Amino acid sequence: MGHRVWTVVRVLYAGFWLVLGVSPLFVASPYPPQPTAEANAFWDALVATGFIVPMLSAVYAAGGACCLARRTTPLGLALLSVPLAVIVPFNVLLARLAGPWIVVVAVHLALLWRVRRALQPLWSNGDREVARHIPAR
């Protein structure tokens, strides 16, 4: 795909997470009721803690904001990978709603693949040779 297509995909993806992250600031109950009793019980437990939902919203907003800029996209994707690793099993196993999240995961993985060289120092054990070959752009 061309550079412009990747830019559009990245910005749309960032916008999705930004909206998800800031929506609790503007809507009293931004998250719809869950479709199953198990999902409702899990979600109610998260809400009852008083800090998990605001923390998740902050991570969504920060990850989305980082994905807006090409330079900080790897950081944004790394931030969003952890909640996404919980959201997907929650929606597949508890809520039984895999559909929309398949697209989100596919875009996330495609963007991760696109910036894989910038993420390489995360598992390179501090190898300066690897860090030197990461493009500045």
C-alpha positions as CSV (number, residue, x, y, z in Angstrom):
1,M,0.0,0.0,0.0
2,G,1.1,3.5,-0.6
3,H,2.3,5.9,2.0
4,R,-0.9,8.0,1.9
5,V,-3.1,5.0,2.5
6,W,-1.1,3.9,5.5
7,T,-1.3,7.5,6.8
8,V,-5.1,7.5,6.5
9,V,-5.3,4.1,8.2
10,R,-3.1,5.3,11.0
11,V,-5.1,8.5,11.5
12,L,-8.5,6.7,11.4
13,Y,-7.2,4.2,13.9
14,A,-5.9,7.0,16.2
15,G,-9.2,8.7,16.0
16,F,-11.0,5.6,17.0
17,W,-9.0,5.3,20.2
18,L,-9.1,9.0,20.9
19,V,-12.9,9.1,20.7
20,L,-13.1,6.0,22.9
21,G,-10.7,7.6,25.4
22,V,-12.3,11.0,25.7
23,S,-15.9,10.0,25.4
24,P,-16.3,9.4,29.2
25,L,-15.5,13.1,29.7
26,F,-18.6,14.2,27.6
27,V,-21.1,11.3,28.0
28,A,-22.4,10.2,31.4
29,S,-22.4,6.5,30.4
30,P,-20.4,6.2,27.2
31,Y,-20.3,2.4,27.2
32,P,-23.5,0.5,26.3
33,P,-24.8,-2.4,28.5
34,Q,-23.2,-5.7,27.8
35,P,-25.1,-8.4,25.9
36,T,-24.5,-11.2,28.4
37,A,-24.8,-11.6,32.2
38,E,-21.1,-12.6,32.4
39,A,-19.9,-9.6,30.5
40,N,-22.1,-7.3,32.6
41,A,-20.7,-8.8,35.8
42,F,-17.1,-8.3,34.6
43,W,-17.8,-4.8,33.4
44,D,-19.6,-3.8,36.6
45,A,-16.7,-5.1,38.6
46,L,-14.3,-2.9,36.6
47,V,-16.6,0.2,37.0
48,A,-16.9,-0.5,40.8
49,T,-13.2,-0.2,41.3
50,G,-13.5,3.5,40.5
51,F,-10.1,3.7,38.7
52,I,-9.9,1.1,36.0
53,V,-12.3,2.7,33.5
54,P,-10.7,6.2,33.9
55,M,-7.2,4.6,33.6
56,L,-8.3,2.7,30.5
57,S,-9.7,5.9,29.0
58,A,-6.5,7.7,29.6
59,V,-4.5,4.9,28.0
60,Y,-6.9,4.9,25.0
61,A,-6.5,8.6,24.6
62,A,-2.7,8.6,25.0
63,G,-2.3,5.7,22.6
64,G,-4.6,7.3,20.1
65,A,-2.8,10.7,20.4
66,C,0.6,8.9,19.9
67,C,-0.7,7.2,16.8
68,L,-1.6,10.5,15.2
69,A,2.0,11.4,14.7
70,R,4.1,9.0,12.6
71,R,7.1,9.5,15.0
72,T,5.2,8.3,18.1
73,T,3.1,5.6,16.4
74,P,5.2,2.8,17.8
75,L,4.7,4.1,21.3
76,G,1.0,4.5,20.8
77,L,0.7,0.9,19.4
78,A,2.7,-0.4,22.4
79,L,0.3,1.4,24.8
80,L,-2.8,0.1,23.0
81,S,-1.5,-3.5,22.8
82,V,-2.1,-4.3,26.4
83,P,-5.7,-3.2,26.7
84,L,-6.4,-4.7,23.3
85,A,-5.1,-8.0,24.6
86,V,-7.9,-7.9,27.3
87,I,-10.6,-6.3,25.2
88,V,-10.6,-8.9,22.5
89,P,-11.0,-12.0,24.8
90,F,-13.6,-10.1,26.8
91,N,-15.6,-9.4,23.7
92,V,-15.1,-12.9,22.1
93,L,-15.6,-15.0,25.3
94,L,-17.8,-13.0,27.5
95,A,-19.8,-10.6,25.3
96,R,-19.7,-12.9,22.3
97,L,-19.2,-10.0,19.9
98,A,-16.1,-10.7,17.9
99,G,-17.1,-8.9,14.7
100,P,-16.0,-5.3,15.1
101,W,-12.9,-6.2,17.0
102,I,-11.6,-8.4,14.2
103,V,-11.2,-5.3,12.2
104,V,-9.5,-3.4,15.0
105,V,-7.1,-6.2,15.7
106,A,-6.3,-6.6,12.0
107,V,-5.5,-2.9,11.7
108,H,-3.5,-3.0,14.9
109,L,-1.4,-5.9,13.7
110,A,-0.9,-4.3,10.3
111,L,0.3,-1.1,11.9
112,L,2.5,-3.0,14.2
113,W,4.0,-4.8,11.2
114,R,4.5,-1.5,9.5
115,V,6.5,0.0,12.4
116,R,8.2,-3.3,13.5
117,R,11.7,-1.9,13.0
118,A,11.1,0.9,15.4
119,L,9.8,-1.7,18.0
120,Q,12.9,-3.9,17.6
121,P,14.8,-2.4,20.5
122,L,12.1,-3.7,22.8
123,W,13.4,-7.2,22.3
124,S,17.0,-6.6,21.1
125,N,18.6,-6.6,24.5
126,G,20.1,-3.2,24.1
127,D,22.0,-4.0,20.9
128,R,23.3,-0.7,19.7
129,E,23.7,-2.1,16.2
130,V,20.0,-2.7,15.9
131,A,19.1,0.8,17.3
132,R,21.4,2.4,14.7
133,H,19.5,1.0,11.8
134,I,16.1,2.3,12.8
135,P,15.1,5.0,10.3
136,A,14.6,8.5,11.7
137,R,11.5,9.1,9.8
